[in-house]
Each structure stands twice: as C-alpha cells, then as structure tokens.
Amino acid sequence: MKNWKRAIALVASGAALLSFAACGNGGNAEGGDDSKPTIGFVAVGPEGGFRTANENDLQDAFKKAGFDLIYSPTQNNDQQKQIQAFNKFVNDEVDAIVLSSTEDSGWDESLKKAKEAEIPVFTVDRDVDVTDPEAASAIVSHIGPSNEWAGEQAADFVNENFPDGANGFILEGPAGLSVVKDRQTGWDNAINDNVTVLESQSANWSTDEAKTVTAGLLDKHKSENPQFIFAQNDEMGLGAAQAVEEAGLKGQVKIITIDGTEAALQALVDGDLSFVIEYNPIFGEQTATAVKDYLDGKTVESDIVIDSQTFDAASAKEALDAGTRAY
C-alpha cells in the first residue's frame, strides 16, 4: 500500500543522505527537492473573474505553504479531461488531490482508485455527489463558501423589496452542477409564496448568452410585469443588465447576482445591478492548511465553510474605493 511504499522510500532517502554527507555533498539529490509533498490540483480553468481569482489564490497559497502543486485545468467544462487528470495523479502517487469539479456526478470510480491508493482528496468550491461509500470515504473535506446561503440571500432581497409579491426570472448556470442546484435550493427555501418565477433558463455563466436569454424572456413575459432577475453569477447578471437597459427597463427590474467581482460591484455602483452576493474565492490558505494538517496526522473538519458578504451600492463603492479586493 501507499504508506508501505513511502516507508521504503524514506529509508532509501535516509541512506542516500548519509552517503552524500559522507562525501561532503550538502546539496539535494539530482532532480530537485524531493522533501516537498506533491499535490495534484484538478481544476476548472478559465471561467470568469471568480474562477481566475480562486485558482490563482489556491496556487499561491500552496506554494507559500511549501507544497509542489501540479495545476491541471480543463477546458470548456470537459469532465472527461478532469477525470483523466485525476486518475493520472493517482497513478503518479501524489500525496493529495485537490478537486474543483466541473460536474458533481461521475466521480465514484476515480475516488475509489484514490481510496485504494490511500491518497486523500479535498473538494473545493463545488461539492461532488457520490453514491459509493468507499468513494465517499476518499474525500477528507469540502472547502468553499455556502451556495445555499447565497441563494437564500437572493431570496431575502426579493422578499424585502417586494413584500406584496413580484414576478421575475432566474438565470441558471449549466445543468448538473452542484453549485446550480444548491443556489436554487437556497432560493426555494427562503422565497416568499407571493413571489412568482415566471421562467428559469440556463445562460451557462455567459454574459452574451444571458443578454440574449433575458431579451427573449422580457419580450415573452412583458405583459406580466417582470420586476426582478436573479442571475446565479455576475457574468450572467451583467448580460441581463444590458438587455434590461436596451428594453428601456433600467431601474424598473432589479437584478441580483452572485460572486462579487469588481465588474459587478462597479455595475452596482452605477445602478445597473441592484444587489451582489459575494461568493468568496479567496480560500487558498484554508485549503493548504487543511491538506497540511491532514498529512501531519491532525483532524480536519469535513466541511469548511468560507465566509462571504453581500453588497448594496454604498458598500460596493466603499469596497472599490478601498482598493483591497483581490478580484
């Protein structure tokens, strides 16, 4: 098993170090510093402001913590490439795997391989839906903000601003993602009965697609007086804002988004958006600490929730003026 292999490797490494010391060689063995634990990062890759900030922060944090992090992003949410990268990390016997999944299902077999190889897995941002108990036991911890909380904040804003009820739309991310389902669950749990969602459509996290989808929805339901749009990420909310302005409805349709990017906060200050819910991407340090603690034999919580905040126009201006936000 992996621990047995490591024990043999440590013995061999110790013998090699003694040999070098006897020869007066104080340097590392050829090939680099083998003392650094190797972490495989199965990443999503380019997907907007949140993703860039999140993955850069994770890479920086692991480097500062003394890990050798191997970054493996996919493209166009290609889960098969993620699975291939994950399985390669298992075959290469990395010390741990950090998984930011494009989809929440389809991970059972890969996680079972990781469990058999005694490689701990840490899921970040998006959780995974695992049915096999052995596969589930490979996951040490999930680290990220609460998507249900974010959905609840969106519902609370609509409830407070429309106490007599309202009609509106929801712009969703790609189907099949835990983040999409969890944000919807949070909304469903908190929204008042007198609020009607006329239609929900996916705009695939895209500004351009959201603009097109929103324009169609506004035209289709104009007789029903839509008063709000809940966009599940900033990029879609910004596209919705363009469609709303072109329809001559700016100020009449409130737009709520999730992520908290600089572009969204500026749009909030400018009156294009109405409420922005942060989905804090800066949790690299917490993730690196969790991995280090586990490898050091310490207990790690199974769910590490990252704090986030909400913004109205005033607090968004204050945050932008401070110039301290990382994304």
Summary of the structure (lengths in Angstrom):
residues: 327
radius of gyration: 23.1
end to end distance: 42.3
largest distance: 86.7
contacts: 1114
relative contact order: 0.13
helix: 46%
strand: 19%
